Amino acid sequence: MDAWATPAFEAVFKDEVGRLGVESLPLQQALSQSSHANGDSMDVMLIGSSEEPGCIRVRAGIFYTGVIPGCACADDPAPDSEYTEYCEVRFDIDRETAATRVTLLPG
């Protein structure tokens, strides 16, 4: 909130979203190539932002990895495989409380 309408907003937003992790973002629901979201490495891309009545609305793209786990057996032909996943989300940030609602956008 404090960085809104400053040159630092994009960097602050990316940093804060990058620290949220899989538990706070709808990454698992957005999987298209794998079965388990892995938030160890996320890259956040700010697509757009606007000031709406009562909130700041931010649209962002998130690149992250998804995993198709194998059984880790010696004869398993499919060990853990990582795939790049992508989704777009909308953040509605309340102007008074900074409470944020995250919505997965259709892909």
C-alpha positions, 0 to 999 in steps of 0.5 A, spaced: 500 500 500 505 504 501 508 504 495 502 505 490 503 511 485 510 511 486 516 508 482 517 503 487 510 499 486 512 494 481 518 492 485 515 492 492 509 488 489 513 483 485 517 482 492 511 481 496 507 476 492 514 472 491 514 471 498 507 469 499 508 461 497 503 456 494 499 456 500 496 463 499 496 463 491 491 459 487 497 456 483 495 449 485 488 450 481 492 453 475 496 447 473 496 445 466 502 440 465 503 437 472 500 435 478 503 439 484 505 446 484 512 448 487 513 455 489 520 454 490 521 459 484 516 464 482 517 469 477 512 475 478 510 479 472 506 485 473 501 486 467 497 492 469 494 496 475 489 501 477 485 505 482 478 503 483 473 505 488 476 503 495 481 498 492 487 498 488 487 492 482 493 489 480 493 484 474 499 479 474 502 473 471 506 468 475 511 463 472 512 457 477 514 450 477 509 444 477 512 437 479 509 430 476 512 426 482 515 419 481 515 413 486 523 414 487 524 406 485 530 404 482 526 401 476 521 407 476 522 410 469 519 417 471 523 420 476 520 427 479 519 431 473 518 439 473 514 443 468 514 450 467 507 453 469 503 460 468 497 463 471 494 470 471 491 472 477 488 479 480 489 482 486 484 487 489 487 490 495 483 494 500 485 501 500 484 502 508 486 495 511 490 493 505 486 486 506 487 483 499 483 478 495 486 474 490 482 471 484 485 466 479 483 469 472 481 464 466 487 462 462 
